[in-house]
Amino acid sequence: MRQGDFTQVAKHYHNRPAYSPMLLSKLIACINDTQKPLENLQIVEVGAGTGKLTKMLSEFGMQVIAVEPNDNMREEGITYTKGTNIKWQKGSGEETGVQSGIADWVIMASSFHWTDPAKSLPEFARILKDSKASESRAGGGQYFTAIWNPRNILEDSVFYEIEEEIKHIVPELARVSSGTQNVKKWEEILLSTGDFKDYFFMECDYVEVMDKARYLGAWHSVNDIQAQAGEQRWKEILVMIESKIKGLDIIEIPYKIRAWSVRKA
């Protein structure tokens, strides 16, 4: 498995956690600073994966265009969001394929770290509506948000034990975005190209309840560990995880939802 290629894990992505509805509602209130009716807001989610966040955004009543480069992930997303008004298309953070100047909000969920910000940020600014026209209306503007839902791994928890065992099995492991390792200076990165300004940050706790099958399914969707561990060590990791949770019927997993947002300059 190649790191960053989600073809083989797409079928497991439905097991992944959601995002906090409370935090999303606060974010929407912030980006909708001109107080448009939500049905009039055009959202572009880039790197939409299999539609976990996409469907949540649509349920708020907003218009959503979902952009996803991986064919398998996109097909899973189309199936998952069937019956909604979400429009899916192929594209990447650097080349969305979206028409210029149509979006009120661009968002990436657990995926902005895979892009080249020097190319993706200007691309997001291109597809956002012109901010100048809205500045006279109480400082309104168009926004980009990068959101993640890393696990909130606490010491003395089974999740901490699992992480420590994984480090023992794959000592050279470098996680891409999970947990406390997501420590990049996103404020500096989001402002680095000059396309955006007025940075703000939101964070909240969130708990997802899973049974054992879904919890193991969520691990099967993890690309970076599988790619770095190799087949044999990955099998060892899965056996270890199963042994750690064998006495649990329900697994309550704490997450820390984090969102970095900027306004089009």
MODA-V110281 format. One record per residue. N is the residue number from 1. PHI is phi as a letter, one per 40 degrees, with the letter a starting at -180 (* if undefined). PSI is psi in radians with two decimals (none if undefined). NEAR is the number of other ideal C-beta (glycine too) atoms within 8 Angstrom. Layout:
# MODA-V110281
N PHI PSI NEAR
N PHI PSI NEAR
This chain:
# MODA-V110281
1 * 2.36 8
2 c 2.37 5
3 c 2.29 9
4 g -0.15 7
5 b 1.97 9
6 c 0.23 12
7 d -0.83 9
8 c -0.35 6
9 b -0.06 13
10 d -0.69 13
11 c -0.27 6
12 c -0.11 10
13 c -0.40 14
14 c -0.31 9
15 c -0.23 11
16 c 2.79 7
17 c 2.81 9
18 c -2.85 8
19 b 2.74 14
20 c 2.05 9
21 d -0.61 7
22 c -0.82 7
23 c -0.68 14
24 c -0.71 12
25 c -0.64 9
26 c -0.72 9
27 c -0.79 13
28 c -0.70 12
29 c -0.62 7
30 c -0.78 11
31 c -0.41 12
32 c 0.96 11
33 c -0.09 9
34 c 0.08 8
35 f 0.82 4
36 c 2.67 8
37 d 2.38 5
38 d -0.56 10
39 c -0.24 7
40 c -0.03 7
41 c 2.25 13
42 b 2.02 11
43 b 2.40 14
44 b 2.01 15
45 c 2.10 16
46 b 2.42 15
47 g 0.79 16
48 c -0.18 15
49 g -2.19 14
50 b 0.25 11
51 g 0.29 14
52 d -0.96 14
53 c -0.61 13
54 d -0.83 15
55 c -0.65 12
56 c -0.74 12
57 c -0.73 13
58 c -0.63 13
59 c -0.30 6
60 c -0.17 10
61 g 0.06 6
62 c 2.75 12
63 c 2.28 9
64 b 2.23 14
65 b 2.15 14
66 b 2.14 15
67 b 2.17 16
68 a 2.21 13
69 c -0.53 8
70 c 2.18 10
71 c -0.77 7
72 c -0.76 10
73 c -0.76 14
74 c -0.72 14
75 c -0.69 9
76 c -0.71 14
77 c -0.71 16
78 c -0.74 10
79 c -0.77 7
80 c -0.60 11
81 b 0.28 14
82 d 2.40 6
83 g -0.08 3
84 c 3.07 8
85 c 0.35 6
86 c 2.34 12
87 b 2.17 7
88 b 2.51 11
89 a 2.75 9
90 c 2.41 8
91 i 2.96 11
92 b 3.08 10
93 c -0.58 15
94 c -0.49 8
95 a 1.56 6
96 c -0.50 12
97 g 0.14 7
98 c 2.52 12
99 d 2.52 5
100 c 2.50 6
101 g 0.56 9
102 b -0.24 9
103 c 2.44 14
104 c -0.50 12
105 a 2.26 14
106 b 2.37 15
107 b 2.52 14
108 b 2.26 15
109 b 1.99 14
110 f 0.66 9
111 a -0.23 11
112 c -0.50 10
113 c -0.26 8
114 c -0.15 8
115 c 2.92 13
116 c 1.83 7
117 d -0.52 11
118 c -0.40 8
119 b -0.65 10
120 c -0.68 13
121 c -0.80 14
122 c -0.59 10
123 c -0.72 12
124 c -0.69 14
125 c -0.63 12
126 c -0.73 8
127 c -0.21 14
128 c 2.64 15
129 c 2.80 10
130 c 2.09 7
131 c -0.43 13
132 d -0.68 5
133 c -0.40 7
134 b -0.11 12
135 c -0.43 9
136 c -0.23 4
137 b 1.35 7
138 f 0.66 5
139 g 0.40 6
140 c 2.71 9
141 a 3.04 11
142 b 2.55 14
143 b 2.69 14
144 b 2.37 16
145 b 2.31 13
146 b 2.07 12
147 b 2.51 15
148 b 2.74 11
149 b 1.09 13
150 c 2.65 12
151 c 2.48 10
152 c 1.49 9
153 c 2.01 9
154 b 2.50 8
155 c 2.70 4
156 g 0.28 4
157 b 2.80 8
158 c -0.51 8
159 c -0.65 11
160 c -0.73 11
161 c -0.73 9
162 c -0.78 11
163 c -0.72 10
164 c -0.67 8
165 c -0.67 11
166 c -0.73 12
167 c -0.60 9
168 c -0.70 6
169 c -0.69 11
170 b 1.35 11
171 c -0.41 6
172 c 0.10 5
173 c 2.34 10
174 b 1.83 7
175 c 2.61 9
176 c -0.80 9
177 a 0.07 9
178 c 2.53 10
179 f -2.47 10
180 c -0.15 6
181 c -0.14 8
182 c 1.30 11
183 b 0.31 4
184 c 2.67 6
185 c 1.41 5
186 c -0.56 8
187 d -0.86 9
188 c -0.72 7
189 c -0.78 9
190 c -0.46 14
191 c -0.01 11
192 c -0.49 9
193 c -0.18 9
194 g 0.01 6
195 c -0.29 9
196 b 2.81 15
197 a -3.06 8
198 f 0.98 7
199 c 2.48 11
200 a 2.76 7
201 b 2.48 9
202 b 2.59 11
203 a 2.50 8
204 a 2.77 9
205 c 2.63 8
206 a 2.41 13
207 b 2.25 8
208 b 2.27 9
209 b 2.21 7
210 b 2.69 11
211 c 3.08 8
212 c -0.72 10
213 c -0.77 6
214 c -0.66 9
215 c -0.80 13
216 c -0.61 12
217 c -0.65 11
218 c -0.68 13
219 c -0.63 10
220 c -0.36 10
221 c -0.06 11
222 c 1.99 10
223 c -0.77 13
224 c -0.68 11
225 c -0.80 13
226 d -0.75 10
227 c -0.67 10
228 c -0.52 11
229 c -0.59 11
230 g 2.88 6
231 d -0.81 5
232 c -0.83 6
233 c -0.54 10
234 c -0.72 11
235 c -0.70 8
236 c -0.69 9
237 c -0.77 15
238 c -0.71 11
239 c -0.74 8
240 c -0.79 12
241 c -0.77 11
242 d -0.69 9
243 c -0.57 7
244 c -0.55 10
245 b 0.13 12
246 c -0.48 6
247 c 0.08 3
248 b 2.33 8
249 c -0.74 4
250 b 2.38 7
251 b 2.05 10
252 c 1.96 7
253 b 2.09 12
254 c 2.35 11
255 b 2.82 13
256 b 1.76 12
257 c 2.21 14
258 b 2.32 12
259 b 2.22 13
260 b 2.20 12
261 b 2.61 15
262 a 2.72 13
263 b 2.51 11
264 d 2.26 13
265 c none 8
